[in-house]
Amino acid sequence: MPIDPQDTLLSVQAGLAQLSSLIVSYSFSAVGAVILLVVGYLVAGLAERSIFAGLGHIHGFDATLRHFFSKIVRYAILILVVIMVLGQFGVQTASIIAAIGAIGLAIGLALQGTLQNIAAGIMLLALRPFRIGEYVEVGPISGTIEEIGLFATRLRTVDGVYVLAPNSTLWNQPVRNYTRNGVRRGDVTLTIGSWNDIDLAQKTMLAVAATERRVRREPVPIAFVATVGDSGVAISLRYWTSSADFFATQIDLTKRAKQAFDTEGISVPVPPPEASHQEPPSTRQ
């Protein structure tokens, strides 16, 4: 069948016109998408800096949380901008949002434990049951706080052992903070013989406390009889000192109280000799 040049020319012209229309249409979409990306990127950066600076004006707000929330706002704006850009090219954004939600749900289920640690880390940083440098005890975990992260908290035990505890573990148990209140009560107990002068022993311990500068004058230190045994009486000195000086003060007071007892002639009961479990020597020849 012979080809009609006129029909061919008309078909080419129609195709070119349609192509030109598509090029113009998608050119505007592409230019709009580029402008939207640039503006969205600038707005995301501005929002991040504004949130970071605004949270910084809140007294005591943790720097880690400032970074975390400002980054969340930034990435949320960028994701919204990308969805809007795809909508410029006719992509169904509703299906994209549904897909993002499904992916987020799957990731959340796969990282459930990790997300629990993040949530616990946010609560620990917001409520501050402990801070860096404080000595705490949480269940079987105890030590000085060295770093509080979004996933885990780093501690150093009294014997220098490195401990990395998940935040969810620290959040779900009672926290005993030995540093937070600034002061701690200490007890020094020495056992003296029942034949000694109890009043003299109490006065001696109070005199030792009075000469120790780290012992607070309020509340007033007291000395009392803690327990009474068959051969000895336990005398306790109860005092208050700063949390930072607690262990050093207890060690020094114990030593000085014993030395003062020796000076005053207050003796401690001599423990009975340990019973021998050996059989007596045989008398057989």
Secondary structure, DSSP 8 states (H G I E B T S, - for coil): ----HHHHHHHHHHHHHHHHHHHHHHHHHHHHHHHHHHHHHHHHHHHHHHHHHHHHTSTT--HHHHHHHHHHHHHHHHHHHHHHHHHHTT--HHHHHHHHHHHHHHHHHHTHHHHHHHHHHHHHHHH-SS-TT-EEEETTEEEEEEEE-SSEEEEE-TT--EEEEEHHHHHTS-EEESSTTSEEEEEEEEEEETTS-HHHHHHHHHHHHHT-TTS-SSS--EEEEEEE-SSEEEEEEEEEEEGGGHHHHHHHHHHHHHHHHHHHT------------S-------
